[in-house]
């Protein structure tokens, strides 16, 4: 049975630039979520 290639998690094509990310690391998701949470908390408390 032939294996089908998996779709990349993120693919960006702009002209000659072609960026493909196969798998997003868990630590990067955690860092991004923490940063977004901190920014939103600061924004809501400043209102």
N, C-alpha and C positions, 0 to 999 in steps of 0.2 A: 504494500500500500504506500503510495507516494505521500511524503509529508508536505503539507502546505506551509509556506513561510508565514510566520506570525506578523501581524501588523505592528508597526512601531507605535510606541506610546505617544511620540510627538514627532512631527515631520514639518520642516520649514523649507520652502523653496522660494527664493527671491533671486531672479536672474541666474547668475552663475553660482550663487551660494546655495548649498544643499546641506541642511543639518538634519540628522536623524538620531533620535534618542530611542533606543530599544526598550530600556527599563528605567523607571524613575526610582532612585534610591529612597528608602524609607526615611533616612535622616534628613533628606532635602525636603520632603513633604512636611515633616515635623517642624523644621526650621521655618518654612514658609508659613505654616499655620500659626506658629508662635508669633512671628513678626506681624502678620495680619491681625491677630487678636490683640496684640499690644497697641497697634495703631488705632484700631477701632475703639478700644477702651479709652485711650487718650482723647480721641475725637469726641466720644459720647460724654466724657466727664467735663470737657471744655464747653459744652453747650449751655 
